[in-house]
Amino acid sequence: MASNRLATGNPSTRVVVGLGNAERQYQRTRHNLGARAVGEAVAQLGLRATPGLIAVPMSRSGFVLPAGFMNDSGEIVLQAVERWRPTAAGLLIVHDDLDLALGEVRERDGDGHGGHNGLRDVMAYLNTGAFRRLRIGIGRPPGNMDPADYVLATFRPDEREAVDAAVAQAADVIVRFVESPTGVGVP
């Protein structure tokens, strides 16, 4: 069995991963909220949001934005972990969450994947789920809608204000996390 990739590392390192799909047609979908929030944080720090690994100058930290499909996120996260060597407390995965109300933002320490295939792949590559998560609520699908179709749908006009506020809140948490030696929680 492979070892936990986060068992050792530099306690001052921060790596923030925005889960999502890199393809243009998915950029404004529910499933890409993690990537949107990380992209906003990257911009707030004056960096250029590009797919892949983004180094934070003058630090041992970095960001990861999608370079492929959500369900194949593990490989690029492993590359970031091997490059910057964060501890479990220094790795923050930002993702959409069906089990939170639309617009709700919550931080959480390690847990299972909850059916989220992007998290499942990350956990498989790292051999652990013991990392921090910043979850952005997208709510449950209406009626009998398939959750897979729901997460790949764009937001309705009446949902956009709550979504924009959640992305801004998450981006602020991300910036504080990267700039703080101990990390911070959701206010």
Disulfide bonds with the S-S distance in Angstrom:
none
